[in-house]
Amino acid sequence: MARVGGDEYAALLPRAASPDDASIVAMAGTLPLLVAGNDEQQRTYLGGLMKKLSFCAFAITEPGAGSDVASMSTSYRREGDEFVLNGTKHFISNGSVADWYVTFATSDKRLKHKGISCFVFPANLPGITRRRMHGKLGQRAADTGEIYYEDLRIPASAMMGREGEGFKYAMATFDRSRPEIGSIAIGISQRALDECLRYSRQRTAFGQRCSTTRSIQSAPSADTWVIAAQRSGPRASKNTARVARSRPGAAHTSRPVSWSTTTVRNL
Ligand SMILES: Cc1cc2nc3c(=O)[nH]c(=O)nc-3n(C[C@H](O)[C@H](O)[C@H](O)COP(=O)(O)OP(=O)(O)OC[C@H]3O[C@@H](n4cnc5c(N)ncnc54)[C@H](O)[C@@H]3O)c2cc1C
């Protein structure tokens, strides 16, 4: 089977992405298994996805730790052959519907990134409660949830890779998922621009098409932003800093484009 490389994939996604297909974000749940999962974990969880329709989630963000992943509070401790997890994850794509989670927790918050480990486990265990989060401005077709771990007991075999290496696995996951997220932002920008142009060409106000009015003609050129983002946009790379820098460029594109489209829609 032909293999699509990271760059080609990032280039394709803007064409596929629309405001409705943000659930692509949840693919990030499978990536840590490719990065750090052992054969058994890959067979169980990735194999399970092939057998029946099921959902996974990548749960790292917390109410007090977003961009600053290393400051997470969700904790784990070892008790015999088990780990016990406590904490809250929020803004998790597929969080309230997933069949299994990849999640991150720390053995000691003071260790920052060196204390973080990565786990994979089913979502239907005692000790897990969850709820859907409401009131998002966009990406409403994608479930976004909050997950609570209260003395959640998982077997020691649920740890992925080596203890204390979870931060590295998270960054390796982001190296692969950020180009997709940036590409989705470009796709949303392109769709917003298309909608805006279509509307401005069909809408008549003060006896003329909105698209011919001076204010629209002189509006900041949204298509320039989109094209610039596509050219300088997200690229797959093993260099975390490079990938991280490429995503905001694309994500921020949607802001001026949205502003421009809002200007047109408000006329
Ligand atoms: C729709 C949606 C789906 C999501 N899905 C998932 C998911 O599946 N799994 C998951 O784990 N998380 C998910 N998230 C959470 C997402 O990863 C976080 O929102 C993100 O990491 C930012 O964290 P934060 O919201 O806490 O913002 P903060 O980290 O509090 O940042 C707030 C603002 O400050 C800026 N900022 C932060 N640090 C700096 C700095 N050093 N320099 C300059 N500016 C800075 C940020 O850019 C941002 O504008 C999702 C979020 C959304 C909205």
PDBQT file of the ligand as one rigid body, heavy atoms in Angstrom, charges set to zero:
ROOT
HETATM    1  C1  LIG A 301     -11.713  21.789  20.569  1.00  0.00    +0.000 C 
HETATM    2  C2  LIG A 301     -10.564  21.382  21.450  1.00  0.00    +0.000 A 
HETATM    3  C3  LIG A 301     -10.153  20.062  21.468  1.00  0.00    +0.000 A 
HETATM    4  C4  LIG A 301      -9.106  19.673  22.309  1.00  0.00    +0.000 A 
HETATM    5  N1  LIG A 301      -8.756  18.354  22.325  1.00  0.00    +0.000 NA
HETATM    6  C5  LIG A 301      -7.798  17.951  23.208  1.00  0.00    +0.000 A 
HETATM    7  C6  LIG A 301      -7.470  16.565  23.322  1.00  0.00    +0.000 A 
HETATM    8  O1  LIG A 301      -7.982  15.722  22.595  1.00  0.00    +0.000 OA
HETATM    9  N2  LIG A 301      -6.571  16.199  24.255  1.00  0.00    +0.000 N 
HETATM   10  C7  LIG A 301      -5.969  17.117  25.088  1.00  0.00    +0.000 A 
HETATM   11  O2  LIG A 301      -5.163  16.705  25.927  1.00  0.00    +0.000 OA
HETATM   12  N3  LIG A 301      -6.240  18.453  24.989  1.00  0.00    +0.000 NA
HETATM   13  C8  LIG A 301      -7.145  18.879  24.074  1.00  0.00    +0.000 A 
HETATM   14  N4  LIG A 301      -7.463  20.221  23.976  1.00  0.00    +0.000 N 
HETATM   15  C9  LIG A 301      -6.798  21.165  24.857  1.00  0.00    +0.000 C 
HETATM   16  C10 LIG A 301      -5.694  21.925  24.151  1.00  0.00    +0.000 C 
HETATM   17  O3  LIG A 301      -4.595  21.078  23.928  1.00  0.00    +0.000 OA
HETATM   18  C11 LIG A 301      -5.342  23.113  25.062  1.00  0.00    +0.000 C 
HETATM   19  O4  LIG A 301      -6.404  24.019  24.944  1.00  0.00    +0.000 OA
HETATM   20  C12 LIG A 301      -4.046  23.744  24.679  1.00  0.00    +0.000 C 
HETATM   21  O5  LIG A 301      -2.979  22.924  25.046  1.00  0.00    +0.000 OA
HETATM   22  C13 LIG A 301      -3.878  25.117  25.342  1.00  0.00    +0.000 C 
HETATM   23  O6  LIG A 301      -4.039  24.978  26.705  1.00  0.00    +0.000 OA
HETATM   24  P1  LIG A 301      -4.989  25.982  27.527  1.00  0.00    +0.000 P 
HETATM   25  O7  LIG A 301      -6.325  26.011  26.846  1.00  0.00    +0.000 OA
HETATM   26  O8  LIG A 301      -4.935  25.599  28.953  1.00  0.00    +0.000 OA
HETATM   27  O9  LIG A 301      -4.362  27.420  27.294  1.00  0.00    +0.000 OA
HETATM   28  P2  LIG A 301      -3.150  28.054  28.112  1.00  0.00    +0.000 P 
HETATM   29  O10 LIG A 301      -2.006  27.108  28.114  1.00  0.00    +0.000 OA
HETATM   30  O11 LIG A 301      -3.648  28.535  29.427  1.00  0.00    +0.000 OA
HETATM   31  O12 LIG A 301      -2.828  29.278  27.173  1.00  0.00    +0.000 OA
HETATM   32  C14 LIG A 301      -3.673  30.443  27.156  1.00  0.00    +0.000 C 
HETATM   33  C15 LIG A 301      -3.112  31.409  26.129  1.00  0.00    +0.000 C 
HETATM   34  O13 LIG A 301      -1.780  31.792  26.519  1.00  0.00    +0.000 OA
HETATM   35  C16 LIG A 301      -0.876  31.511  25.438  1.00  0.00    +0.000 C 
HETATM   36  N5  LIG A 301       0.400  31.047  25.978  1.00  0.00    +0.000 N 
HETATM   37  C17 LIG A 301       0.598  30.008  26.818  1.00  0.00    +0.000 A 
HETATM   38  N6  LIG A 301       1.900  29.883  27.084  1.00  0.00    +0.000 NA
HETATM   39  C18 LIG A 301       2.541  30.846  26.390  1.00  0.00    +0.000 A 
HETATM   40  C19 LIG A 301       3.908  31.198  26.239  1.00  0.00    +0.000 A 
HETATM   41  N7  LIG A 301       4.896  30.554  26.873  1.00  0.00    +0.000 N 
HETATM   42  N8  LIG A 301       4.195  32.243  25.422  1.00  0.00    +0.000 NA
HETATM   43  C20 LIG A 301       3.207  32.921  24.775  1.00  0.00    +0.000 A 
HETATM   44  N9  LIG A 301       1.904  32.611  24.875  1.00  0.00    +0.000 NA
HETATM   45  C21 LIG A 301       1.566  31.589  25.672  1.00  0.00    +0.000 A 
HETATM   46  C22 LIG A 301      -1.538  30.428  24.613  1.00  0.00    +0.000 C 
HETATM   47  O14 LIG A 301      -1.116  30.452  23.242  1.00  0.00    +0.000 OA
HETATM   48  C23 LIG A 301      -2.996  30.791  24.732  1.00  0.00    +0.000 C 
HETATM   49  O15 LIG A 301      -3.368  31.773  23.772  1.00  0.00    +0.000 OA
HETATM   50  C24 LIG A 301      -8.466  20.641  23.124  1.00  0.00    +0.000 A 
HETATM   51  C25 LIG A 301      -8.869  21.971  23.086  1.00  0.00    +0.000 A 
HETATM   52  C26 LIG A 301      -9.905  22.346  22.261  1.00  0.00    +0.000 A 
HETATM   53  C27 LIG A 301     -10.315  23.792  22.234  1.00  0.00    +0.000 C 
ENDROOT
TORSDOF 0
